[in-house]
Amino acid sequence: MSQNLVGIKNMQGKDVGARIEHIRKELKFTRVQFAEQIGISSQYLGVIERGLRGFSADTLVSICKVTGTSSDYILFGSPEREDISSAAASFSGISLKQVRIAFEIMNKIAAFVNTSEGNEMLIQEVAKQQIHLAKLGEPD
């Protein structure tokens, strides 16, 4: 069985592609940067954004993980995307490295909140540790 999302081109592929392009631009990724992050070529990303070809479930999952966007928004345009848009706008003007750090922090917080009752002090500590580790890492 193929991993391609059968019929994505027939399910308003141009709308799906336009949403992906909008998310990419909102996060200030170039096509090359975004394609690299999700594991496809920039040429293929361009074809997807124009709605000319479908893509695999793995690519959809990668897009969702990298952008923090739900698959419902990407595929169907669900309205919950607006909350993410306002959060994404706060990343305007920061480096790609800083965006990655912020997403790593948010993913760790989400994982913690989803597996326990939550503890504000622990969340703050995880964020501090992540920032410290990022400062020790590679330069911009």
FENKAZI-V673140 format. One record per pair of residues at least 24 apart in sequence whose ideal C-beta (glycine too) atoms are under 6 Angstrom apart, sorted by sequence separation. I is the first residue (numbers start at 1). J is the second residue. If there is no record, write none. Layout:
# FENKAZI-V673140
i=I j=J
i=I j=J
This chain:
# FENKAZI-V673140
i=38 j=62
i=38 j=63
i=105 j=130
i=104 j=130
i=21 j=49
i=38 j=66
i=20 j=49
i=37 j=66
i=17 j=48
i=17 j=49
i=17 j=50
i=101 j=134
i=17 j=51
i=14 j=51
i=13 j=51
i=97 j=140
i=23 j=67
i=9 j=54
i=95 j=140
i=8 j=54
i=23 j=69
i=5 j=54
i=4 j=54
i=4 j=56
i=3 j=56
i=3 j=57
i=19 j=74
i=27 j=88
i=26 j=88
